[in-house]
Structure formats: C-alpha cells, structure tokens
Amino acid sequence: MIVTVTLNPAIDKTLYIDDFTIDSVNRMRSMRVDAGGKGINVSKVIAALGGHSLATGIIAGQSGLFIKNYLDEQRLANDFLEIIGETRTNIKIVDLVRHTNTDINEPGPVIGALESAAIVERIIEMAEPDAVMVFSGSVLPGIAPDVYFQLIAGCKQRGAVTILDADNELLKKGVAAGPYLLKPNIHELERLAGRKLKAIDDIADCARQLMNDNGIKFMVVSMGSQGALFIDGERSAFSPALQVETRSTVSAGDAMVAALAWCLSEKKGFSETVKLAMACGAANAMTEGSNPAGNSLVYQFVDRVKLKYR
C-alpha cells in the first residue's frame, strides 16, 4: 500500500505564453487546469505506472471539491479532510519562446489547531506495516513546522516505510525523525548543510553524513539538468539527466518520488529503482501541466539511463 500525503493541495493553472514580459500585457496561447499538490501528483504518476495509492490530506471549498472530483473521475482512491476556506490556486507561466517556467503559488487557507491535530492522527492511523507513506510539499498556514517529524515518527512506530520530500523548516525538522528515504534537491541539501556543495564527492559525503546522523536508509539528491545522485547503505551512483524537450517542470520531481515509492513497495533493486526514477522524471518533464506521462513513454527512457557508480 502507498499513501500520498498532501497537506496543501492546489489547482494548478498553467498559462502558455509567447515571450512573457514583465510589466506588460501578455496574451495566452493556451491554458490548462489540473488538480495538483506534490502528493497528488505522486499518486497520478503511480497510477500511470500501473500501481495503486491512496491520496490523503486537506481540501477546502469549491477548489477542494474540484480536486476530489478529479481524483474520483480518474479512479484514484482518496480520503481527504475537508475544512472551511478555499484550497489555493497556483499559477504556472510557461514561456514558449524563452523556454522559462515561472510559478506563483498561493499560501492556502488557514487551518485551526484541532483540525491540524485531527489530520495528523488520521494519517498515522492509515500507516500499516510495510506501507509506503509519502510526505511531500508545503503545508497549510496554521500547521506546525514539525508536522512531518510527528507523522514520520508515528508512522515508523506502526511499521511503515516513510519518504520525505520537503524544504526549509519542514525538511529540517522532518529529517530528525529519520525517514527511510529522503529526496532533497541540491539547494535543499545545501541549506541543510549550511554551505555550498559543488563536487559530486562533496555532495555524496554530505549526504552520507546526513544519512548516518539520522538513520536514513536511502537518499536521492536531484540536481536539475545535471542529473541525480542515489545513495543507499551499500553504494552510491550518479545518473546524468536525460536530454528531453521540457514542457513543464511542475511534476518532474514528483514523478521521481512516485517511481521511488512504487519501487519500494514492489521491493525493486537499486539499479532498477534508479533507472525508473530518472526515466519518470524525464518523461513527465515532457508532458503539459501536471498531467502524468504514459507508461509506454516512461519505459522508452529506461534503457537510456546511465549509472556511474562511485
């Protein structure tokens, strides 16, 4: 069982514009609207891979209802806590001429202390032995910054496998709970380390130290157009990024997390996990909005993934 947790979902509105210009009138070429949020994106990709997950978290208002209806229509199992307010809408501006992606994210509705405690208890109760629990993204205003620490610690006590993909205080406090798998990007890892990391050996040493200090078993450090570094208890490998035409960066990282979660649930080996994660990231960068790439496209890339063991 895979459970994806989205504590600040969103409607992702992607605007496609030619030559986007600041302080000027810009006209769209096209637009798409998707149900989003990092955990929800993970669930969509898991389904595209042929797997199953339960999407949970918090929704509010008509925007929240849009997200639930979307998941129901896609036959994606879901169980969300509904609160007063309105789920946020995030704007993604894709410049088709300059090949840039600009995000404008709303904070989301404020949640009360009782509702916050209720969702933590509810999620921990979903954690079954050997279930894979995916905690990713930002949280609603009003939720304590140690929420991922609480969730990871509680789910581990129930025998679940935990994955963390977050930033800033959520990441810093969540790491201390010792998630099984951590997926920071290079900038997030640098903030944890408090210094710049340039050489691959330096990045690997820093990641390994973080793993040893916190009981983390697997780490993936994504480095954008350079590729990603994968480390477990026995080995580490760098995988260069596949060169593809990027249409959206909305869910490429979430697609990697989805592949990692699916491989953990299926107990796949190290090299197979690396290849599927890299292929998923590349394939989903080629899709529009947060629409997941098809299974056939993902597996076209698997054999192109290279591993450089260290």
GIVENTA-V708824 format. One record per residue. N is the residue number from 1. RES is the residue in one small letter. SS is DSSP state (a for helix, b for strand, c for the rest). Layout:
# GIVENTA-V708824
n: <N,N>
res: <RES,RES>
ss: <SS,SS>
This chain:
# GIVENTA-V708824
n: <1,2,3,4,5,6,7,8,9,10,11,12,13,14,15,16,17,18,19,20,21,22,23,24,25,26,27,28,29,30,31,32,33,34,35,36,37,38,39,40,41,42,43,44,45,46,47,48,49,50,51,52,53,54,55,56,57,58,59,60,61,62,63,64,65,66,67,68,69,70,71,72,73,74,75,76,77,78,79,80,81,82,83,84,85,86,87,88,89,90,91,92,93,94,95,96,97,98,99,100,101,102,103,104,105,106,107,108,109,110,111,112,113,114,115,116,117,118,119,120,121,122,123,124,125,126,127,128,129,130,131,132,133,134,135,136,137,138,139,140,141,142,143,144,145,146,147,148,149,150,151,152,153,154,155,156,157,158,159,160,161,162,163,164,165,166,167,168,169,170,171,172,173,174,175,176,177,178,179,180,181,182,183,184,185,186,187,188,189,190,191,192,193,194,195,196,197,198,199,200,201,202,203,204,205,206,207,208,209,210,211,212,213,214,215,216,217,218,219,220,221,222,223,224,225,226,227,228,229,230,231,232,233,234,235,236,237,238,239,240,241,242,243,244,245,246,247,248,249,250,251,252,253,254,255,256,257,258,259,260,261,262,263,264,265,266,267,268,269,270,271,272,273,274,275,276,277,278,279,280,281,282,283,284,285,286,287,288,289,290,291,292,293,294,295,296,297,298,299,300,301,302,303,304,305,306,307,308,309,310>
res: <m,i,v,t,v,t,l,n,p,a,i,d,k,t,l,y,i,d,d,f,t,i,d,s,v,n,r,m,r,s,m,r,v,d,a,g,g,k,g,i,n,v,s,k,v,i,a,a,l,g,g,h,s,l,a,t,g,i,i,a,g,q,s,g,l,f,i,k,n,y,l,d,e,q,r,l,a,n,d,f,l,e,i,i,g,e,t,r,t,n,i,k,i,v,d,l,v,r,h,t,n,t,d,i,n,e,p,g,p,v,i,g,a,l,e,s,a,a,i,v,e,r,i,i,e,m,a,e,p,d,a,v,m,v,f,s,g,s,v,l,p,g,i,a,p,d,v,y,f,q,l,i,a,g,c,k,q,r,g,a,v,t,i,l,d,a,d,n,e,l,l,k,k,g,v,a,a,g,p,y,l,l,k,p,n,i,h,e,l,e,r,l,a,g,r,k,l,k,a,i,d,d,i,a,d,c,a,r,q,l,m,n,d,n,g,i,k,f,m,v,v,s,m,g,s,q,g,a,l,f,i,d,g,e,r,s,a,f,s,p,a,l,q,v,e,t,r,s,t,v,s,a,g,d,a,m,v,a,a,l,a,w,c,l,s,e,k,k,g,f,s,e,t,v,k,l,a,m,a,c,g,a,a,n,a,m,t,e,g,s,n,p,a,g,n,s,l,v,y,q,f,v,d,r,v,k,l,k,y,r>
ss: <c,b,b,b,b,b,c,c,c,b,b,b,b,b,b,b,b,c,c,c,c,c,c,c,c,c,c,b,b,b,b,b,b,b,b,b,c,a,a,a,a,a,a,a,a,a,a,a,c,c,c,c,c,b,b,b,b,b,b,b,a,a,a,a,a,a,a,a,a,a,a,a,a,c,c,c,c,b,b,b,b,b,b,c,c,c,c,b,b,b,b,b,b,b,b,c,c,c,c,b,b,b,b,b,c,c,c,c,c,c,c,c,a,a,a,a,a,a,a,a,a,a,a,a,a,a,c,c,c,c,c,b,b,b,b,b,c,c,c,c,c,c,c,c,c,c,a,a,a,a,a,a,a,a,a,a,a,c,c,c,b,b,b,b,b,c,c,a,a,a,a,a,a,a,a,c,c,c,c,c,b,b,c,c,b,a,a,a,a,a,a,a,a,c,c,c,c,c,c,a,a,a,a,a,a,a,a,a,a,a,a,a,a,a,c,c,c,b,b,b,b,b,c,a,a,a,b,b,b,b,b,c,c,c,c,b,b,b,b,b,c,c,c,c,c,c,c,c,c,c,c,a,a,a,a,a,a,a,a,a,a,a,a,a,a,c,c,c,c,a,a,a,a,a,a,a,a,a,a,a,a,a,a,a,a,c,c,c,c,c,c,c,c,c,a,a,a,a,a,a,a,a,c,c,c,c,c,b,b,c>
